[in-house]
Structure formats: C-alpha cells, structure tokens
Amino acid sequence: MLKNFVIAVVVSVTMIGTSWAFWQEAAPSRSNPTPELGSRSSPTVTLLGTREVQTELKLEEDKAKKIDAISAEATRERARLAAEYNVKLSELSKKSADEALSLLSDAQRQRMEQLRLQQQGLRALTTNAVAEKLGLTQQQRDEIAKLTQSSSSFGRGGVQDRTTNPPNPNVPAAERFRQAVEEANKRATETREKILAVLTPEQKAKWSEMTGEPFKFPTPQRSTTRGTSTRSSEPAKPGAEKKDQ
C-alpha cells in the first residue's frame, strides 16, 4: 500500500513539472506562459495614457510624456517579474519532482518514466529529448510538429465554434459533454495514426519500448464547480446515503 501511495504522489508531482516543461518546448509560440502576470496593467495609467482622456483633462505635454514613460517602465517590470516567476515555478517543480523520485527504486523510476511518456502521448515526440532518443530526422520533426499543432488548433477552436454554433438547449449538458469527449477522442486517434505513420518501424519499436506496458489512467471527472473535481470515479453503492445518515 505504501509503495502504491508513493508512486501516486510521484505521478502527480512529476506531471506538474514535466507538463510545464513539455508545453514550453512543444509550443514555442507561447512566449509568455503566464500572460496575466506580464500583461495586467494599471487601469489608471492606461486611462491616463489615452489621448482623448489627456485632452479632456487638459494635460500638459510634458506630463503626458512622463505618463507614457511610467507606462513603458511598468510594462518592462511586469515582463521581468513574469519571467522571474516562471523560473521560480520551474525550479520548484523540478525540486519537488526530484525529491519524490528519490523515494523510488530504479525499477520504479523506470516505470515512472514510461508512465510519464504515456501520459504525454505522441506529443512527447515534439520534445528534443524524445526526438533525439528516437533518432527523428528534421523532416520528421517538422511533420510531427505540424500534426500536433493542427490537433491543438482544433481544440482551441472549440470555444469559437460554441460562439458561432451555440449548443442545443434541448440536449442535456451531460450528453453535450459526452459528445465533446467523443469528438476529441476521435480527433486524437486520427492524429495518433498520422504521427505513427511518420515513424519508421524501428522508431515505432523504440517508442513502444520507451512507453512500456500500456497503463489505463483514471478518467477525468467533469467538475460542476470552478476548480478540480474531487468526486470519486467509482459509482455510488446502493444504500450508501442511507448508511451515512
């Protein structure tokens, strides 16, 4: 029981650190992973920087220039703080993962690495570490990156699709959620097949060796409130409510 508990802790902690590094490497276009830290500006300064407001206030030219300088300096400082935050968060994630992994045996760490790659899926092929182990050519890397980006674009487009094509109010929310998951799984399967087709037989065999025996991860539960759902995936047993009362 203790062994399973330790592995569960390692999976949770390591996924935080690895997923952060994975998305930074797999999506280089995201120059600022925490935009709220780097883009949030003072409403007062923003308003004072508006030319129409300056005219309304009859603001002197020298004061307007000073306000522009204040705004520019604040923007630079926010960017610096955001970068510093990202570094600190990365260091914290790595430290906690290293501490958790140190509790495992060599065999457990090897299996943990396999689980990590399984959890990432074929998107892991876009990272330099995995690409180098598989011996991917630059052409293969470019093709895989294009396929994964296309898949990600579909996921991001879902919000826009719901705006232009609002959900049918006559369809229960649970059913709409099921349909969305089904469509996402279909797209994921199609992308997986296309990515695997890019690999050589030797690279496929190597990837299979790196990921090990397939593991069935717990199915994420839809939360009805903001935040992560803590409800068990196990169905309620008959009479459980009466027993608790």
N, C-alpha and C positions, 0 to 999 in steps of 0.2 A: 504493500500500500504506500509506503514511504517513497519507494522507487517511482511509482506512477505519479505521485504528487510532485516530486522533484522534476520529472520530465514535463509535467503540465506547466509548472512555473517557468521552466526554461523555454518552452514553446511560446508562451505569452510574452515573456520579456524579450526574447530574441526576435520575434516577429516585429516588435516595435522598432528595434534598431535596424534590422535588415530591410524592412519595408521602407523606412526613411531613406536609407542609402540607395535602395533599388529604384525608387521613384525619382530621386535626384539624378541618377545615372541614366535610367531608361527614358526620362523625359527632360532632356537638357534645355528645352524651350522654356521651361518654368524657371525663370531666373530668380524668382522670389517665392519660395515655398510657403512663406507666411506673409501674404500681401497685406493683411490687416495691420501688421507691425510697420511695414515700410510705406504705406500709403495713407494712413489715417492722419489727417491734418487738422489744425485748429480751425473750427468754424469761424471764429472771429478774424483770424488772419486771412482766411480765404475770402471772407466777405470784404474785408478792408482792401484786398488786392484787386477787387473788381473795379474797373474804371468807372462804371456808372455810379457805384457807391461813392467812390472818391469825388466824383463830380457833385453828387448830392451833398456831401459833407464839405464841399469847397476846400478839399485837402490840398495843402501846398505841395508843389512838385518835389521838393527835397524830402518831405515826409513820405510821399508816395514811393520814392526810390528806396528809402530806408525800410519801408514795409516789404517791398519786393526782396530786399536783401535778407530781411528776417525770415521770410517765407522760404527762400532758397537755402538758407543755413539750416532751418528746421527740417527741410526735406533731406538734406545730406546727413543730418544727425539721426533721423529716423532710419535711413538706409543703413547707417553704421550700427545702430542698435539691433536692427533686424538681423544683420549678418552675424553680429556677436551672439545673439540669441540662438541662431541656427547652429553655430559652432558649439555652444554650451550644451544644447539639446543633443547634438550628435555625440559629444563626449560622454554625456550622462547615459545615453542609450548603450554605447559601447561598453562603458564601465559596468553597468548592471548586467549586460549580457555575458561579459567575461566572468563576472562573479558567479552567475548562475551556471554557466558551462563548466566552471572549475569543479562543481559538485559531481559531475558525471564521470563515468568510466570512459575509456577510449571507445568501447563498443557503443555506449550510449551517445557519445558525441558524434560518432559516425552516423548513427541512425538519425540523430537530431538534424544533421546537415541534409540528409536525404529528405526528411520531413519539410525542412525549410524550402528546398527546391520544389518539392511537390506543391507546397502552399503557394509559391510564386507562380508555378506553372511555366508554360513556354515563354512567358515574358522574361524569365530569368536569362534566356538566351541573348537578350539585348544588353546584358551586363558584360563588361570586359573580362571579368574573372571566368565566367562560364564559357564565353565565346572562345577564350584562349584555351581552356581545357578541352573543348570540342574541336579546336583547330578550324574554326569558321573562317572562310575567306572574306575579304572585304565586300565582295558581291553578295555573299550570303548574308552578311550582317546588314547590308543596306536593304535587302529584300525582306528580311525578318522585321527590321525596324519599320518598314513601310506597312507591313501587315498588322503589326501590333498597334501602330498609330491609327490605322484605319478602324480597327476594332474599338480603340479608345474614343475616336471621334463619334462613333455610333452611340456609345454610352453617354457622351456629353450632349448629343443631340436629342436625347430623350426628353429633357426639360423643355426644349424649344418645341418638340413635337406635341407635348401636352398643352402648350400655349396655343398653337395653331389648330390642334385637334383635341379639344378638351375631352376628358373621359366621359363615357356614357353614364349618367347618374343612375340609370336603371340597373347597372351592373354592380353588384356588391363590391366593396373595397377589397375584400379578401380575394375575390375572383380576379379583379384587375391586377392585384399584386402577383397572383399565381401566373397570370398570362405574361406579365412583365418578366418574371423569373424564367418562364419557359422560353420566351423570345431571347433573353440574354444567354441562356444555356445553348440555344440553337446557334447563335452567332459565335459563341465561344468554341463550339465543336467545329464549325466551319473554319474558323481562324486556325484552330489547332491542326486540322488536316492540311491546310495550306502551308503552315510553317513546317510541319513534319516533311512535307514534300520537298522542301528546300534542302533538307539534310541528306547526306549520303547514308547508305546502310551502316557503315562503320560509325558515323556520328550518332545515328539513332541508337545503336547498341551501346555506345558510350554514355549517352544521355540516360538510357534505361538503367545502366549500372550506377550512375550518379544519383538517381532518384530512388532506387531500390524497390522493395515490395510496395505496391500501392496501399495507401492508408486512407480510410474514409474519415474525413474531418467532420466535426459536428456541423449540422445545418444551421446557418444563422437564422435567428428568430426575429421576425418583424416587431419592432418596438412601437407601441401605441403612444408613447410619450417621447419627448426630446431626450436623447441620450441612448445608452445601450440597454437593450432589454436583458433582464436578469431571470426571465422566466425559463424554467427547465424545458428541454425539448421532449421530455418524457410525458406521455399523456397522463392525465389525472386518473387515478384509480377510483372506481365506483365506491361511493360511501366515504371518500376521504374527507369531504367537507363536514359530513355529519360527525365523523370521528373527532374532528378538531373542535367542534362546538361543545 
